[in-house]
């Protein structure tokens, strides 16, 4: 019988004792299963770096923060099952997997099909689907500052409200405050190794529509945006993806291996929806075929 480890984030929005019991039952039918709950930030990274001898598969049940921690410690050839139980669970959804943990466990419990994906790297830390420098990360920080209600992260409506507030503080003008080395100045930077970049409810946000999980990193960076430019970007990422890949108003880099961004001052950085803190410089790279996921 296959020896399997299930890592659970007990604080994830969609995790409760009943869900854990059902998922454990589904996975335990075909595997010799051990369940470990994370206790603190980055605990999952430590767990996968020191897997018990003989472990053949790892399942992670939680949100994108947990998947990021697993990605930062897992060996490239260890199959990982992603059981989405977070507020957004962007990574499994972007890979075509069920959004909820029970449906994903039912599908993946006996699956032997896998897919290797690349992982972006920002200042030495891996990200599984997104990196934001500037206003994007500022919004993430503001949403985190709202805390959680009954264990659940703030809604997409709260995200939209914090974005509006950030734009109003700038008087609807996003001016150049960053420099993508060899490519020019820009207002903010989004880097991703897949598409979509995130979701607004069920609606995918195609910030970098050419990005692919089996390729390098894509970067999209508006040079400067006023009110009409902000509306144009919103239309492009939600309804007509592709405009930002062709317009001279954007820096768009496709399937790159590395890039460096200088900041005019300390600037918020987020990876996979988690606030990383303020940085003066961003060094981007890619680990190709760095993670094996069950599909």
C-alpha positions, 0 to 999 in steps of 0.5 A: 500500500502506498505510504502517504502524508496528509498535511493540514492547515487547521486555520484554513477557511474551509477546514473543520474536523468534519472535513478532515475526517471525510478527506482522511477516509477518502485518502485512507482507502488506497493508502497508508495515511499519516496526518500532520497539522501545521502549527505555525507559519512555514511549518509545512516547509519543515515537514516536507523537507524531513519526510518519513522514510518511504513516503511516496505521496504528499497531500496538502489541505489548506489554502494557497499559503500552505501550497506555497510552504510545501513548494518551498521544501518539496523535492521535484519528484515527490507527487503532491496532491492539492486539496483546496480549502482556502478562501481562493485556492487559486493554484488547484483551480488554475491547474484544473483541479476541484476547488473543494478538498473533498472533491479533490480527495475523491479525484486524486486518492487513486490517481497516478497521473502527474504534471510537472510545473515550474515555480517562480522565485522572488528574492530566494523564495518560491511562489506557485502562481503569483508575485506582486510588487507595489499596489497589488501587495499593498492591497493584500496587506490591507486585507490581511489587516482586517483579520479573519471572521470565524476563521475566514479571510476577508471576501473578494468584496473587501479586496475590491474595496481596499483596491479602490481605497489604494487608487483613491489615495493615489488620486487614480494616478499610478506613476512610475516608482519602479525600474525593471532593469533593461526594460524601463520604469513602471508603476507596479510589477506582477510576475506569474508562472501560470494563468490565471493570476487569481480569481474574483469569485468565479471570474479568472483574472488574466494578468499575464495571459501568455504565462504557462505552468510548464514554462518560465516567468511572465512579467506585466508592468504598466509604465503609468496609468491614469483613470482611463488606463486603470479602466483599460487594464481592468477590462483587459484582465477580466474581459479581453485578455491580451491587450497588455501583451501588445501595448507599448504602455506595458512592459510584458516579458514572456517565459523569462528565466530572470529579471531584476526590479529596483524600487524608488523606496521600500515597496510591499511584496506579496507571494501567492497572496501572502504579505512578505514585507517591504523590499528595496529590490526584487530579484526574479528567477524560475525553477523549471519542472520544480514540482510534481502535482497529482492531476 
